[in-house]
Amino acid sequence: MFHRRVVVCADHLLMVESVAAALSSAGFRVDAVEGWPVDVAELAGQDGVGVLLCDLEPAARLEEARALVGATPLSWLVLGGAPRGPAWGGVLEAGARGVLPSTVSLERLRSAIVCLGNGRELTEPEERRALVDAWRVVELGRRLVLGRVRSLTPRELAVLRSLHAGQPVALIAEVAGVAPATVRSQVQAVLHKLGVRTQLAAVAVFDTVRADVGDPACARDAC
């Protein structure tokens, strides 16, 4: 018999309610924690298994999940919306005891919770190492890109944001009240600093880190 409490959190409220209800019907004592990001102080004294349902994408959402897992004492099982890969390694590196796809069956979820509650590992050491290593490689690349974007001047960053929004050089120049040649020069400076050759590549680079540089459009889009 499994006697430890199960704490359920999710980045979507309806997921918390549905998973908590399913686990309760399976015989678990469940606490459903509403709201996202989760207030870690609310879980400070908890002991048991934590079940976190999270998309793990984009990078900002993954960091929220990592912060929750790393700051609380629960044995965390993460149900990730992202496919098996670096994002899984990110939460494992932060301290999660196991990761499963969000499409996992209730029976598989039940057995995983019992496994963790009894102190057993859910992820084989070799698989854990491979996933964590994959995440560290991706994270290193992301930090390098972020450093390059942060090296842009305020005007260059504004031009990059406009390019990302799909604005042509002529419109960017008209809005800024400068000559198109000035904007083209600024675009070339952006390309040089980002280490890319085309505007399309620059936009793709910016898309990977725009949440980290406080892009207003990213907040509106919930990226």
Contacts in CASP RR format, 6 or more apart in sequence:
PFRMAT RR
TARGET T0000
AUTHOR 0000-0000-0000
METHOD contacts of the structure
MODEL  1
MFHRRVVVCADHLLMVESVAAALSSAGFRVDAVEGWPVDVAELAGQDGVG
VLLCDLEPAARLEEARALVGATPLSWLVLGGAPRGPAWGGVLEAGARGVL
PSTVSLERLRSAIVCLGNGRELTEPEERRALVDAWRVVELGRRLVLGRVR
SLTPRELAVLRSLHAGQPVALIAEVAGVAPATVRSQVQAVLHKLGVRTQL
AAVAVFDTVRADVGDPACARDAC
2 28 0 8 1.000
2 113 0 8 1.000
2 114 0 8 1.000
2 117 0 8 1.000
2 118 0 8 1.000
3 29 0 8 1.000
4 29 0 8 1.000
4 47 0 8 1.000
4 48 0 8 1.000
4 49 0 8 1.000
4 117 0 8 1.000
5 29 0 8 1.000
5 30 0 8 1.000
5 31 0 8 1.000
5 46 0 8 1.000
5 47 0 8 1.000
5 48 0 8 1.000
5 49 0 8 1.000
6 23 0 8 1.000
6 28 0 8 1.000
6 29 0 8 1.000
6 30 0 8 1.000
6 31 0 8 1.000
6 48 0 8 1.000
6 49 0 8 1.000
6 50 0 8 1.000
6 51 0 8 1.000
6 113 0 8 1.000
7 30 0 8 1.000
7 31 0 8 1.000
7 33 0 8 1.000
7 43 0 8 1.000
7 46 0 8 1.000
7 48 0 8 1.000
7 49 0 8 1.000
7 50 0 8 1.000
7 51 0 8 1.000
7 74 0 8 1.000
8 16 0 8 1.000
8 19 0 8 1.000
8 20 0 8 1.000
8 23 0 8 1.000
8 30 0 8 1.000
8 31 0 8 1.000
8 32 0 8 1.000
8 33 0 8 1.000
8 50 0 8 1.000
8 51 0 8 1.000
8 53 0 8 1.000
9 16 0 8 1.000
9 33 0 8 1.000
9 36 0 8 1.000
9 38 0 8 1.000
9 50 0 8 1.000
9 51 0 8 1.000
9 52 0 8 1.000
9 53 0 8 1.000
9 68 0 8 1.000
10 16 0 8 1.000
10 19 0 8 1.000
10 36 0 8 1.000
10 52 0 8 1.000
10 53 0 8 1.000
10 54 0 8 1.000
11 36 0 8 1.000
11 53 0 8 1.000
11 54 0 8 1.000
11 55 0 8 1.000
11 61 0 8 1.000
11 64 0 8 1.000
11 65 0 8 1.000
12 36 0 8 1.000
12 53 0 8 1.000
13 34 0 8 1.000
13 35 0 8 1.000
13 36 0 8 1.000
15 53 0 8 1.000
16 32 0 8 1.000
16 33 0 8 1.000
16 34 0 8 1.000
16 35 0 8 1.000
16 53 0 8 1.000
17 32 0 8 1.000
19 51 0 8 1.000
19 53 0 8 1.000
19 79 0 8 1.000
20 30 0 8 1.000
20 31 0 8 1.000
20 32 0 8 1.000
22 106 0 8 1.000
23 30 0 8 1.000
23 51 0 8 1.000
23 109 0 8 1.000
23 110 0 8 1.000
23 113 0 8 1.000
24 30 0 8 1.000
26 106 0 8 1.000
26 110 0 8 1.000
28 110 0 8 1.000
28 113 0 8 1.000
31 46 0 8 1.000
33 42 0 8 1.000
33 43 0 8 1.000
36 64 0 8 1.000
37 64 0 8 1.000
37 67 0 8 1.000
37 68 0 8 1.000
38 68 0 8 1.000
40 67 0 8 1.000
40 68 0 8 1.000
40 71 0 8 1.000
40 72 0 8 1.000
43 72 0 8 1.000
43 73 0 8 1.000
43 74 0 8 1.000
44 72 0 8 1.000
44 73 0 8 1.000
45 73 0 8 1.000
46 72 0 8 1.000
46 73 0 8 1.000
46 74 0 8 1.000
47 73 0 8 1.000
47 74 0 8 1.000
48 74 0 8 1.000
48 75 0 8 1.000
48 117 0 8 1.000
49 74 0 8 1.000
49 75 0 8 1.000
49 76 0 8 1.000
49 77 0 8 1.000
49 113 0 8 1.000
49 116 0 8 1.000
49 117 0 8 1.000
50 74 0 8 1.000
50 75 0 8 1.000
50 76 0 8 1.000
50 77 0 8 1.000
51 76 0 8 1.000
51 77 0 8 1.000
51 79 0 8 1.000
51 109 0 8 1.000
51 113 0 8 1.000
52 65 0 8 1.000
52 68 0 8 1.000
52 69 0 8 1.000
52 76 0 8 1.000
52 77 0 8 1.000
52 78 0 8 1.000
52 79 0 8 1.000
52 91 0 8 1.000
52 96 0 8 1.000
53 78 0 8 1.000
53 79 0 8 1.000
53 80 0 8 1.000
53 102 0 8 1.000
54 61 0 8 1.000
54 62 0 8 1.000
54 64 0 8 1.000
54 65 0 8 1.000
54 78 0 8 1.000
54 79 0 8 1.000
54 80 0 8 1.000
54 81 0 8 1.000
54 91 0 8 1.000
55 61 0 8 1.000
55 80 0 8 1.000
55 81 0 8 1.000
55 82 0 8 1.000
56 62 0 8 1.000
56 65 0 8 1.000
56 78 0 8 1.000
56 80 0 8 1.000
56 81 0 8 1.000
56 82 0 8 1.000
56 87 0 8 1.000
56 88 0 8 1.000
56 91 0 8 1.000
57 81 0 8 1.000
57 82 0 8 1.000
57 87 0 8 1.000
58 211 0 8 1.000
58 223 0 8 1.000
59 142 0 8 1.000
59 208 0 8 1.000
59 209 0 8 1.000
59 211 0 8 1.000
59 212 0 8 1.000
60 211 0 8 1.000
60 212 0 8 1.000
60 223 0 8 1.000
62 82 0 8 1.000
62 87 0 8 1.000
62 90 0 8 1.000
62 91 0 8 1.000
65 78 0 8 1.000
65 91 0 8 1.000
65 94 0 8 1.000
66 90 0 8 1.000
66 91 0 8 1.000
66 93 0 8 1.000
66 94 0 8 1.000
67 94 0 8 1.000
69 76 0 8 1.000
69 78 0 8 1.000
69 91 0 8 1.000
69 94 0 8 1.000
69 95 0 8 1.000
69 96 0 8 1.000
70 94 0 8 1.000
70 95 0 8 1.000
75 97 0 8 1.000
75 116 0 8 1.000
75 117 0 8 1.000
75 119 0 8 1.000
76 91 0 8 1.000
76 95 0 8 1.000
76 96 0 8 1.000
76 97 0 8 1.000
76 98 0 8 1.000
77 96 0 8 1.000
77 97 0 8 1.000
77 98 0 8 1.000
77 99 0 8 1.000
77 100 0 8 1.000
77 109 0 8 1.000
77 112 0 8 1.000
77 113 0 8 1.000
77 116 0 8 1.000
77 122 0 8 1.000
78 88 0 8 1.000
78 91 0 8 1.000
78 96 0 8 1.000
78 98 0 8 1.000
78 99 0 8 1.000
78 100 0 8 1.000
79 99 0 8 1.000
79 100 0 8 1.000
79 101 0 8 1.000
79 102 0 8 1.000
79 104 0 8 1.000
79 109 0 8 1.000
80 87 0 8 1.000
80 88 0 8 1.000
80 99 0 8 1.000
80 100 0 8 1.000
80 101 0 8 1.000
80 102 0 8 1.000
81 101 0 8 1.000
81 102 0 8 1.000
82 88 0 8 1.000
83 101 0 8 1.000
84 99 0 8 1.000
84 101 0 8 1.000
84 131 0 8 1.000
85 131 0 8 1.000
85 134 0 8 1.000
85 135 0 8 1.000
86 131 0 8 1.000
86 134 0 8 1.000
86 135 0 8 1.000
86 137 0 8 1.000
86 138 0 8 1.000
86 139 0 8 1.000
87 135 0 8 1.000
88 99 0 8 1.000
88 131 0 8 1.000
88 135 0 8 1.000
89 99 0 8 1.000
89 128 0 8 1.000
89 131 0 8 1.000
89 132 0 8 1.000
89 134 0 8 1.000
89 135 0 8 1.000
90 131 0 8 1.000
90 132 0 8 1.000
90 135 0 8 1.000
90 139 0 8 1.000
91 99 0 8 1.000
92 98 0 8 1.000
92 99 0 8 1.000
92 123 0 8 1.000
92 128 0 8 1.000
92 131 0 8 1.000
92 132 0 8 1.000
92 135 0 8 1.000
93 132 0 8 1.000
93 135 0 8 1.000
93 136 0 8 1.000
97 116 0 8 1.000
97 121 0 8 1.000
97 122 0 8 1.000
97 123 0 8 1.000
98 112 0 8 1.000
98 116 0 8 1.000
98 121 0 8 1.000
98 122 0 8 1.000
98 123 0 8 1.000
99 123 0 8 1.000
99 131 0 8 1.000
100 108 0 8 1.000
100 109 0 8 1.000
100 112 0 8 1.000
100 122 0 8 1.000
104 112 0 8 1.000
112 122 0 8 1.000
115 121 0 8 1.000
115 122 0 8 1.000
116 122 0 8 1.000
123 131 0 8 1.000
142 208 0 8 1.000
142 209 0 8 1.000
145 194 0 8 1.000
145 205 0 8 1.000
145 208 0 8 1.000
145 209 0 8 1.000
146 209 0 8 1.000
146 212 0 8 1.000
146 213 0 8 1.000
148 193 0 8 1.000
148 194 0 8 1.000
148 195 0 8 1.000
148 205 0 8 1.000
149 157 0 8 1.000
149 160 0 8 1.000
149 194 0 8 1.000
149 205 0 8 1.000
149 206 0 8 1.000
149 209 0 8 1.000
149 213 0 8 1.000
150 213 0 8 1.000
151 193 0 8 1.000
152 160 0 8 1.000
152 189 0 8 1.000
152 190 0 8 1.000
152 193 0 8 1.000
153 189 0 8 1.000
155 186 0 8 1.000
156 186 0 8 1.000
156 189 0 8 1.000
156 190 0 8 1.000
156 193 0 8 1.000
157 213 0 8 1.000
158 176 0 8 1.000
159 172 0 8 1.000
159 183 0 8 1.000
159 186 0 8 1.000
159 187 0 8 1.000
159 190 0 8 1.000
160 190 0 8 1.000
160 202 0 8 1.000
160 203 0 8 1.000
160 206 0 8 1.000
161 206 0 8 1.000
161 210 0 8 1.000
161 215 0 8 1.000
161 217 0 8 1.000
162 171 0 8 1.000
162 172 0 8 1.000
162 175 0 8 1.000
163 172 0 8 1.000
163 187 0 8 1.000
163 190 0 8 1.000
163 199 0 8 1.000
163 202 0 8 1.000
163 203 0 8 1.000
163 206 0 8 1.000
164 203 0 8 1.000
164 206 0 8 1.000
164 207 0 8 1.000
164 210 0 8 1.000
164 217 0 8 1.000
165 217 0 8 1.000
166 203 0 8 1.000
167 175 0 8 1.000
169 180 0 8 1.000
169 183 0 8 1.000
169 184 0 8 1.000
169 187 0 8 1.000
170 180 0 8 1.000
172 183 0 8 1.000
173 179 0 8 1.000
173 180 0 8 1.000
173 182 0 8 1.000
173 183 0 8 1.000
176 183 0 8 1.000
187 199 0 8 1.000
187 202 0 8 1.000
190 202 0 8 1.000
191 197 0 8 1.000
191 198 0 8 1.000
191 199 0 8 1.000
191 201 0 8 1.000
191 202 0 8 1.000
194 201 0 8 1.000
194 202 0 8 1.000
194 205 0 8 1.000
194 206 0 8 1.000
196 202 0 8 1.000
196 205 0 8 1.000
210 217 0 8 1.000
210 218 0 8 1.000
210 223 0 8 1.000
211 218 0 8 1.000
211 223 0 8 1.000
215 223 0 8 1.000
END
